[in-house]
């Protein structure tokens, strides 16, 4: 039988099939962080169950960590306690932790790929919905709730029904200035925020084949924003080149053996998907969102559509936008470049490329938050730090930061923030804050101009 | 986990689509290391005005409405995987959430905490909203055994889906950990076969 990439990886991890469609699925790697793990550790302790495979778990501190003065004790008491709890739990259960300040610390979904922990053909989970990011390597990776974190602690397995399969194919050549973020925002705007619910999505076609690993991660990261538990891209030479030589990647002969296996993973010609969509690369333009879910996106020069729907109107009222309005020339006071969606080196290169030799508008507060310590180091080594500082941007320390504003990086009430993160939900970046999602290029251009500009009119 | 079999209650209507988990429980309340107290902050930024006063227009604060069933618009629970959203719903005293569509992760999290998510047709959801509007005390009966939800005043009902396994778990208050741990021999054999 012809199989999809998803089938091949899934089927290789089924421990046991139950009679009621449920399957026990084996999990290769489990990433944990401070926010969604403490209750799972408590659960196990209360039941007297040990952590089954601690060596397959990697922990990082990312969600509530400060992005300044990380060498000092964390000021916020609740955050500090949560981080201490992660420390204690990891020490007690022999789990590797990349704590605040560690050279490998960073957002789980930035840190694991760059260390070579993420590999094709794996199953990976984390108590975070953006775990879908790792699917960029041809792994099955998805977010889980805390009860499931406890299940994986206890058994290294989950009890699941196999999701349906979906393929989104984008062929052609992207226009200049169109980044991977625009591709995924375009897809979600076309299909809607719940189009992928119940599915695992494979992204195929020349656009993804030609994309860097960083770009593929941006795309897979936002699969959950259309409801899909995970996104996947077939592993190829780009994938193998990226992994080769990384800290925890297989080395030497072992690597070659793995590559031979990874090459068998791509979807068989003629394999059938439950659902398919096709888009043309040439139709995609730089995107921005105008509402309070990631599906409410438009091409940057388009006007906000006029929908007669109470939820749509509630959303526009929150954003203080009107139907038919253009967002070009909209004054913006805050810009955030970072997150597990766009906090990788390539994102900062794209921003720096635009920013170089320019200065940000006076009224703009522009935060740059690397996704990991390694990205921060690269920013410095490549000289991007100087470009950012000369332009008046604030380069902060790694973490999830203003993507979800659990730490002090909050956008004030009523303010607009052009953000490279993944969610424009009400209050996501701070109570009453208004988020406009965009690519690192659009975010950088907004900071320089102090307003949203039609980037397609500039040579980029 | 609490057991669930049957429930008859009035309902609280929340006719908003795409209610995400950031609304159900905002991120700033995710710093606890236990499961207690999240109910107090359910829909925090919709229940309270900016000055901290109670938003009396919000259905959960509107004395007209009461009960342990929440009826919500399409695509409830989208966004983050935070199980804190399910803890908040449960902690507030909600035992059933009805919508025409649920996001995957929330649905699973709810079931793992003894909260029953019931997916109904868009037409039945409209009828529910209309009946509650007409009479906020209207009673809704949820019968998990027979997988049936009924608007008693309108004598209108609809069957709903739930996996047999999850149904058994809810009725008995079991969860997946017990089941998975009981399969440890198979799991170890699987590991051995891959080595």
Interface residues (C-beta under 8 A of the other chain):
Chain A: X15 X16 X18 X20 X21 X22 X24 X26 X35 X36 X38 X39 X42 X43 X47 X49 X52 X63 X64 X76 X78 X79 X81 X82 X85 X127 X128 X129 X143 X144 X145 X146 X147 X148 X150 X151 X154 X155 X156 X157 X158 X159 X161 X193 X194 X197 X198 X224 X227 X229 X293 X309 X310 X311 X314 X404 X405 X406 X413 X423 X425 X426 X427 X428 X431 X432
Chain B: X15 X16 X17 X18 X20 X22 X23 X26 X27 X28 X30 X31 X32 X33 X34 X35 X45 X50 X73 X74 X75 X78 X79 X80 X81 X82 X83 X84 X86 X101 X102 X103 X104 X105 X108 X109 X112 X113 X163 X164 X165 X175 X176 X177 X179 X180 X181 X183 X184 X186 X187 X190 X191
